[in-house]
């Protein structure tokens, strides 16, 4: 068996969109974008809940899935080094 590698991802929503939807009680309808965190070492991420993460420095890459026929592309994902995340104050 292979070695387990810790991984993490963030679900990010547009703040303006979220605030507008919250004003009418529909925040669950906000469009979420998943951001894969590179360099995650198992640290606690609770401090990121509700944080305003800047998305200008995210990498865009193909989301690949390995199958018995080879690797297939399922779509696009955003990723960022956990140490390079920037926050809006």
Order of alpha helices (4+ residues) and beta strands (2+ residues): beta-alpha-beta-beta-beta
